[in-house]
Amino acid sequence: MIKNFLKDTAALVLGGIVFAAGLCIFAAPNEILSGGASGVAIILDSLYGLPIGVGTMLINIPLLIATFFVCGRRYALRTAYAVVLFSLVIYAFELCVPVSYNGDPLLCAVFGGILIAIGMFTVMLRSIVTGGSDLLAYIIQRVHPGKSMGTLLLIIDGVVVILGAIVFRSLEAGLYSVALTIITTLTLNSLLAGRSQGAVLFIFSDETERIKSCIDSELGRGCTLLSGRGGYNGDPRDVVMCAVNLRESVLLRLKSTKRRSSLSRARAASAETDF
């Protein structure tokens, strides 16, 4: 539990820093909204000078209360910790890094969206919800299970963007906010897709026990041993089947290549000695 807690904290701090960089350097100074609680916090910052980190925390308070009654105490406490720490990181970033880019709004939407997506992805790797539109959509889906999560997020972020365009009295601000939301969504989907893609490997070898132990110790994955038969001569063969993600498949191939190279060198040395 302590190890998971420390990992969650590290992900929230690191993700919060990257998220805050996109929000406070690129989005907020140019009145570009990111959607969700942070988008509303940008509006409050523009109208009343309320820090974005503080505004994000205040907006999430009613959502956390609703989470307690709808999702239970344990989930509410974990989410509350994530919301408070994430908001404090944003607030600390505002105080310690008073830097803003007021150049081309399109560049702000692009780089702000990319950084926000990376920050969200870092937190999502630990299956953490930091409040805002994600938490509101989750609560609505728990109450009305038939609702689509994607549709709910689209509606919530759309309302925030429209509200920002009305408050700022600028159609361009609304359009750039839409661009930032699209870039954030596309970047986040690309990162999540790359993480979820994988491969099923079938390994034919006479050293299945070594391969099985290597996969278990080096990759932390399980595998299945199958009995096969050669199609040419009908000899029985053992097959190792293992499901891995893309990174692990590359790592496994590299290790097998090194293993073959070391065996080839050993056989060559043995042949020279015999000769």
HELIX and SHEET records of a PDB file:
HELIX    1   1 ILE A    2  ALA A   21  1                                  20    
HELIX    2   2 GLY A   22  ALA A   27  3                                   6    
HELIX    3   3 ALA A   28  ASN A   30  5                                   3    
HELIX    4   4 GLY A   36  TYR A   48  1                                  13    
HELIX    5   5 ILE A   52  CYS A   71  1                                  20    
HELIX    6   6 ARG A   73  CYS A   96  1                                  24    
HELIX    7   7 PRO A  105  MET A  124  1                                  20    
HELIX    8   8 GLY A  132  VAL A  143  1                                  12    
HELIX    9   9 MET A  149  PHE A  168  1                                  20    
HELIX   10  10 LEU A  171  SER A  196  1                                  26    
HELIX   11  11 THR A  208  CYS A  214  1                                   7    
HELIX   12  12 ILE A  215  LEU A  219  3                                   5    
HELIX   13  13 LEU A  246  ASP A  274  1                                  29    
SHEET    1   A 3 GLY A 198  PHE A 204  0                                        
SHEET    2   A 3 PRO A 236  ASN A 245 -1                                        
SHEET    3   A 3 THR A 224  ARG A 229 -1                                        
END                                                                             
